[in-house]
Amino acid sequence: EGKMQDVLIQAFERRVLTYAPGLPAGWQVQMGNIGQHYYQWRYGGEDAGPQKHVKGTPSLPAYLSIPALAVVAPIEHVGVDKDNNMDIPKDPFNAAWFQPGTVPGRTGNAVIDGHLDWFGVKEAIFYYLHELKPGDRVYVRDDKGIDRAFVVTKQQVCVWNNCPLQEIFGRSNSVRLNLITCNGNYNRTQQNYDRRLVVFTEAVQ
């Protein structure tokens, strides 16, 4: 409205949080995406933003987008750790794709994980993953700039060493993408959460 007002701004690596006391209740705290990676995804030309329908063989995943959670992040490619479990992203604000498994968009169970939190980081990329509900969309952009859409079907919490691995990583005749993060209580001695949250999605045809 052309009026000057005080705004408190706190910038993070990929988001900015603002507090404007002069706005109505419920609108004073707002969050927005920032950074070159978001600019390219949002305004990058003809291939910017998720396409509704795509054809062709999916290539290697490059970016993950979850509009309901304001997540737009690079995807690292990982294998297994020293304990033969799926490895985790090196950056708490990146996602990680299980490279020995299925490429997102191809038939089978593709798996992407991300941190709930991290050392000195209270809210990492999948901190709000539990808020996803059936019907929400998830997009994966491959290294050719093609987006593929997935829709959330369900979520499940399981004991960290007793999750349904076949359903998460096993063979499937459907095109699926499963998202994983930590859940439950943190054991400082073992440096591990005692549960995992899995969000199951299927490709939008």
C-alpha positions as CSV (number, residue, x, y, z in Angstrom):
1,E,0.0,0.0,0.0
2,G,3.0,2.2,-0.2
3,K,3.5,2.6,3.5
4,M,6.8,2.1,5.3
5,Q,6.8,-0.5,8.1
6,D,9.3,-2.4,10.2
7,V,10.0,-6.0,9.2
8,L,12.3,-8.4,10.9
9,I,14.1,-10.7,8.5
10,Q,16.0,-13.9,9.2
11,A,17.8,-15.5,6.3
12,F,18.7,-19.2,6.0
13,E,20.5,-21.0,3.2
14,R,17.4,-21.6,1.1
15,R,14.6,-19.7,2.9
16,V,13.9,-16.4,4.4
17,L,11.6,-15.9,7.4
18,T,10.0,-12.5,8.0
19,Y,8.0,-11.0,10.9
20,A,5.9,-7.9,10.2
21,P,4.1,-6.7,13.3
22,G,1.9,-4.3,11.4
23,L,0.2,-7.1,9.5
24,P,-3.0,-8.8,10.6
25,A,-2.8,-11.7,13.1
26,G,-2.0,-14.9,11.2
27,W,0.0,-13.1,8.5
28,Q,2.7,-11.6,10.6
29,V,5.2,-14.5,10.2
30,Q,5.9,-15.5,6.6
31,M,8.4,-17.8,4.8
32,G,9.7,-17.6,1.3
33,N,12.1,-19.5,-0.9
34,I,15.4,-17.8,-1.9
35,G,18.6,-18.8,-3.7
36,Q,19.8,-19.3,-7.2
37,H,18.5,-22.9,-7.4
38,Y,15.0,-21.7,-6.6
39,Y,15.2,-18.8,-9.1
40,Q,16.3,-21.2,-11.8
41,W,13.5,-23.7,-11.0
42,R,10.8,-21.0,-10.8
43,Y,11.9,-18.6,-13.6
44,G,14.4,-20.6,-15.7
45,G,12.6,-20.5,-19.0
46,E,10.6,-23.0,-20.9
47,D,11.5,-25.9,-18.6
48,A,10.9,-24.0,-15.4
49,G,8.3,-25.4,-13.0
50,P,6.7,-28.8,-13.0
51,Q,5.2,-30.0,-16.2
52,K,1.8,-31.8,-16.0
53,H,2.5,-34.6,-18.5
54,V,5.9,-35.8,-19.8
55,K,7.0,-38.7,-22.0
56,G,10.3,-40.5,-22.4
57,T,12.7,-42.4,-20.2
58,P,13.4,-40.6,-16.9
59,S,17.0,-39.6,-16.5
60,L,19.0,-39.2,-13.2
61,P,17.3,-37.0,-10.6
62,A,18.6,-33.5,-9.9
63,Y,16.0,-31.6,-7.9
64,L,13.2,-32.4,-5.5
65,S,10.2,-30.1,-5.1
66,I,7.4,-30.4,-2.5
67,P,5.2,-27.4,-2.9
68,A,3.1,-28.1,0.2
69,L,6.3,-27.8,2.3
70,A,8.0,-25.1,0.3
71,V,10.8,-27.5,-0.4
72,V,13.0,-27.1,-3.5
73,A,16.4,-28.8,-3.1
74,P,19.2,-30.5,-5.0
75,I,19.3,-34.3,-4.9
76,E,22.6,-36.0,-4.0
77,H,23.2,-39.6,-5.2
78,V,24.1,-42.0,-2.5
79,G,24.7,-45.7,-1.9
80,V,25.0,-47.6,1.4
81,D,26.9,-46.6,4.5
82,K,29.3,-48.7,6.6
83,D,26.4,-50.5,8.2
84,N,24.9,-51.4,4.8
85,N,22.0,-49.0,5.3
86,M,21.0,-46.3,2.8
87,D,23.3,-43.4,3.2
88,I,22.2,-39.8,3.9
89,P,22.9,-36.5,2.2
90,K,26.0,-34.6,3.2
91,D,24.1,-31.3,3.2
92,P,21.1,-31.1,5.7
93,F,19.2,-29.0,3.1
94,N,19.7,-31.5,0.3
95,A,17.8,-34.7,-0.5
96,A,19.5,-38.0,-1.4
97,W,18.5,-40.6,-3.9
98,F,19.4,-44.3,-3.4
99,Q,21.4,-44.7,-6.6
100,P,21.5,-48.6,-6.5
101,G,17.7,-48.6,-6.7
102,T,15.1,-47.3,-9.1
103,V,15.4,-44.0,-11.0
104,P,12.4,-41.8,-10.1
105,G,9.8,-42.1,-12.8
106,R,10.8,-45.6,-13.8
107,T,8.8,-48.7,-12.8
108,G,9.7,-49.8,-9.3
109,N,10.3,-48.2,-5.9
110,A,12.6,-45.1,-6.1
111,V,13.8,-43.9,-2.7
112,I,14.8,-40.4,-1.5
113,D,15.8,-39.6,2.0
114,G,16.6,-36.4,3.9
115,H,17.5,-35.1,7.3
116,L,14.9,-34.3,10.0
117,D,17.5,-32.1,11.7
118,W,21.3,-32.0,11.9
119,F,24.1,-30.8,14.2
120,G,23.3,-27.1,14.8
121,V,20.4,-27.3,12.4
122,K,17.0,-27.6,14.1
123,E,14.9,-27.9,11.0
124,A,16.5,-29.7,8.0
125,I,14.9,-30.4,4.6
126,F,12.4,-33.1,5.8
127,Y,11.6,-31.6,9.2
128,Y,7.9,-31.1,8.1
129,L,7.6,-34.2,6.1
130,H,5.0,-35.6,8.5
131,E,2.6,-32.8,7.4
132,L,2.2,-34.4,3.9
133,K,-1.2,-35.9,3.4
134,P,-2.7,-38.1,0.6
135,G,-3.2,-36.1,-2.5
136,D,-0.2,-33.8,-2.0
137,R,2.2,-33.6,-4.9
138,V,5.9,-34.2,-5.1
139,Y,8.0,-33.4,-8.1
140,V,11.4,-34.8,-9.2
141,R,13.3,-32.9,-11.9
142,D,15.9,-35.0,-13.8
143,D,19.2,-33.9,-15.2
144,K,17.6,-33.2,-18.6
145,G,15.2,-30.6,-17.0
146,I,12.1,-32.8,-17.0
147,D,9.8,-32.8,-14.0
148,R,7.7,-35.8,-13.0
149,A,4.9,-35.6,-10.6
150,F,4.0,-38.0,-7.8
151,V,1.0,-38.0,-5.5
152,V,1.2,-39.0,-1.8
153,T,-0.8,-42.1,-1.0
154,K,0.0,-42.8,2.6
155,Q,2.7,-42.4,5.3
156,Q,4.0,-44.9,7.9
157,V,6.1,-44.7,11.0
158,C,8.3,-47.8,11.8
159,V,11.0,-48.8,14.2
160,W,14.3,-47.8,12.5
161,N,15.6,-51.4,12.1
162,N,12.2,-53.0,11.4
163,C,10.8,-51.0,8.5
164,P,9.0,-52.7,5.6
165,L,12.1,-52.8,3.3
166,Q,10.4,-54.8,0.6
167,E,7.6,-52.2,0.3
168,I,10.1,-49.4,0.4
169,F,13.0,-50.7,-1.7
170,G,11.7,-53.9,-3.3
171,R,10.3,-54.7,-6.8
172,S,7.0,-53.1,-7.9
173,N,5.0,-53.0,-11.1
174,S,4.0,-49.4,-10.3
175,V,6.0,-46.2,-10.6
176,R,6.6,-45.2,-7.0
177,L,8.7,-42.7,-5.0
178,N,9.2,-43.2,-1.3
179,L,10.5,-40.4,1.0
180,I,12.2,-41.3,4.3
181,T,13.4,-39.3,7.3
182,C,14.0,-39.8,11.0
183,N,11.3,-39.9,13.6
184,G,10.7,-40.6,17.3
185,N,13.3,-40.2,20.0
186,Y,17.0,-39.4,19.6
187,N,19.5,-41.7,21.3
188,R,22.6,-39.7,21.9
189,T,24.7,-42.7,22.7
190,Q,23.9,-44.4,19.4
191,Q,23.5,-41.0,17.6
192,N,20.3,-42.4,16.0
193,Y,16.6,-41.8,16.0
194,D,14.6,-44.9,17.1
195,R,12.0,-44.6,14.3
196,R,11.6,-43.7,10.7
197,L,8.9,-41.9,8.8
198,V,8.1,-43.1,5.3
199,V,5.9,-41.2,2.9
200,F,4.7,-43.3,-0.1
201,T,3.9,-41.7,-3.4
202,E,2.9,-42.9,-6.8
203,A,3.4,-41.4,-10.2
204,V,0.7,-39.1,-11.7
205,Q,-0.3,-40.6,-15.0
